[in-house]
Every structure is written in structure tokens, then in C-alpha cells.
Amino acid sequence: MGQIVVVKEVDGGREVEMEVTPEYLYLETGEHCYIFDRAIVLHAMKKMFRISVILEHGQGLEEDFALP
């Protein structure tokens, strides 16, 4: 099992549940569940938000997440 984060929409109507494992990101909302490759999601987030480094909870600085 990975880390699970539950987020409610701004109006409080629906919950969005995200779970990340070493290989995948699971996104569940309502009656739908999606699975994404974790490495692709990290790369896309860094590009979308122009984040050069993403440090994850529990990881030290030994792993480099910087974009090329």
C-alpha cells in the first residue's frame, strides 16, 4: 500500500482519493478509478507546474528528480 490522500471538492460534494505506490498513481472519484504510471505523472507535474525538483515524503536527497 502507498500513501493515500483524500481531497474534497471546493463545494464539498465529492471526494477524490489518490494513492501513490512505487510504480503507480491511483485516482478514484465517484464511480470511476484511474491508474497512471508514477514516473509519467511525476514528469508531467514537473513540466506543468515548472517544478525543477519534487521531493517526496520519506525520501532523502540521494534521488535526483530534476528535469533534464
C-alpha positions as protocol buffer text, in pm:
chain_id: "A"
residue {
  index: 1
  type: MET
  ca { x: 0 y: 0 z: 0 }
}
residue {
  index: 2
  type: GLY
  ca { x: 113 y: 351 z: -73 }
}
residue {
  index: 3
  type: GLN
  ca { x: 29 y: 686 z: 75 }
}
residue {
  index: 4
  type: ILE
  ca { x: -341 y: 778 z: 40 }
}
residue {
  index: 5
  type: VAL
  ca { x: -466 y: 1136 z: 16 }
}
residue {
  index: 6
  type: VAL
  ca { x: -836 y: 1225 z: 21 }
}
residue {
  index: 7
  type: VAL
  ca { x: -942 y: 1566 z: -112 }
}
residue {
  index: 8
  type: LYS
  ca { x: -1293 y: 1710 z: -115 }
}
residue {
  index: 9
  type: GLU
  ca { x: -1406 y: 1932 z: -398 }
}
residue {
  index: 10
  type: VAL
  ca { x: -1445 y: 2302 z: -318 }
}
residue {
  index: 11
  type: ASP
  ca { x: -1824 y: 2268 z: -284 }
}
residue {
  index: 12
  type: GLY
  ca { x: -1780 y: 1960 z: -63 }
}
residue {
  index: 13
  type: GLY
  ca { x: -1986 y: 1746 z: -299 }
}
residue {
  index: 14
  type: ARG
  ca { x: -1746 y: 1470 z: -397 }
}
residue {
  index: 15
  type: GLU
  ca { x: -1428 y: 1318 z: -264 }
}
residue {
  index: 16
  type: VAL
  ca { x: -1122 y: 1248 z: -473 }
}
residue {
  index: 17
  type: GLU
  ca { x: -894 y: 977 z: -337 }
}
residue {
  index: 18
  type: MET
  ca { x: -535 y: 942 z: -459 }
}
residue {
  index: 19
  type: GLU
  ca { x: -295 y: 664 z: -369 }
}
residue {
  index: 20
  type: VAL
  ca { x: 66 y: 651 z: -479 }
}
residue {
  index: 21
  type: THR
  ca { x: 274 y: 335 z: -480 }
}
residue {
  index: 22
  type: PRO
  ca { x: 631 y: 288 z: -603 }
}
residue {
  index: 23
  type: GLU
  ca { x: 502 y: 219 z: -956 }
}
residue {
  index: 24
  type: TYR
  ca { x: 153 y: 368 z: -994 }
}
residue {
  index: 25
  type: LEU
  ca { x: -79 y: 654 z: -903 }
}
residue {
  index: 26
  type: TYR
  ca { x: -441 y: 555 z: -844 }
}
residue {
  index: 27
  type: LEU
  ca { x: -711 y: 821 z: -870 }
}
residue {
  index: 28
  type: GLU
  ca { x: -1063 y: 739 z: -756 }
}
residue {
  index: 29
  type: THR
  ca { x: -1362 y: 969 z: -773 }
}
residue {
  index: 30
  type: GLY
  ca { x: -1727 y: 877 z: -769 }
}
residue {
  index: 31
  type: GLU
  ca { x: -1772 y: 556 z: -964 }
}
residue {
  index: 32
  type: HIS
  ca { x: -1451 y: 597 z: -1165 }
}
residue {
  index: 33
  type: CYS
  ca { x: -1100 y: 472 z: -1090 }
}
residue {
  index: 34
  type: TYR
  ca { x: -791 y: 555 z: -1298 }
}
residue {
  index: 35
  type: ILE
  ca { x: -437 y: 419 z: -1284 }
}
residue {
  index: 36
  type: PHE
  ca { x: -131 y: 609 z: -1408 }
}
residue {
  index: 37
  type: ASP
  ca { x: 237 y: 523 z: -1436 }
}
residue {
  index: 38
  type: ARG
  ca { x: 402 y: 709 z: -1146 }
}
residue {
  index: 39
  type: ALA
  ca { x: 712 y: 818 z: -1341 }
}
residue {
  index: 40
  type: ILE
  ca { x: 499 y: 970 z: -1618 }
}
residue {
  index: 41
  type: VAL
  ca { x: 281 y: 1156 z: -1365 }
}
residue {
  index: 42
  type: LEU
  ca { x: 588 y: 1298 z: -1188 }
}
residue {
  index: 43
  type: HIS
  ca { x: 739 y: 1411 z: -1517 }
}
residue {
  index: 44
  type: ALA
  ca { x: 412 y: 1572 z: -1631 }
}
residue {
  index: 45
  type: MET
  ca { x: 362 y: 1752 z: -1297 }
}
residue {
  index: 46
  type: LYS
  ca { x: 715 y: 1893 z: -1309 }
}
residue {
  index: 47
  type: LYS
  ca { x: 658 y: 2023 z: -1662 }
}
residue {
  index: 48
  type: MET
  ca { x: 308 y: 2159 z: -1598 }
}
residue {
  index: 49
  type: PHE
  ca { x: 398 y: 2344 z: -1280 }
}
residue {
  index: 50
  type: ARG
  ca { x: 755 y: 2424 z: -1382 }
}
residue {
  index: 51
  type: ILE
  ca { x: 889 y: 2247 z: -1073 }
}
residue {
  index: 52
  type: SER
  ca { x: 1253 y: 2153 z: -1118 }
}
residue {
  index: 53
  type: VAL
  ca { x: 1268 y: 1918 z: -818 }
}
residue {
  index: 54
  type: ILE
  ca { x: 997 y: 1718 z: -642 }
}
residue {
  index: 55
  type: LEU
  ca { x: 1093 y: 1571 z: -306 }
}
residue {
  index: 56
  type: GLU
  ca { x: 861 y: 1309 z: -170 }
}
residue {
  index: 57
  type: HIS
  ca { x: 785 y: 1233 z: 192 }
}
residue {
  index: 58
  type: GLY
  ca { x: 1032 y: 983 z: 330 }
}
residue {
  index: 59
  type: GLN
  ca { x: 1292 y: 1028 z: 56 }
}
residue {
  index: 60
  type: GLY
  ca { x: 1628 y: 1187 z: 109 }
}
residue {
  index: 61
  type: LEU
  ca { x: 1829 y: 1397 z: -130 }
}
residue {
  index: 62
  type: GLU
  ca { x: 2007 y: 1095 z: -278 }
}
residue {
  index: 63
  type: GLU
  ca { x: 1749 y: 1066 z: -557 }
}
residue {
  index: 64
  type: ASP
  ca { x: 1752 y: 1339 z: -822 }
}
residue {
  index: 65
  type: PHE
  ca { x: 1414 y: 1437 z: -968 }
}
residue {
  index: 66
  type: ALA
  ca { x: 1546 y: 1736 z: -1164 }
}
residue {
  index: 67
  type: LEU
  ca { x: 1427 y: 1774 z: -1522 }
}
residue {
  index: 68
  type: PRO
  ca { x: 1695 y: 1747 z: -1792 }
}
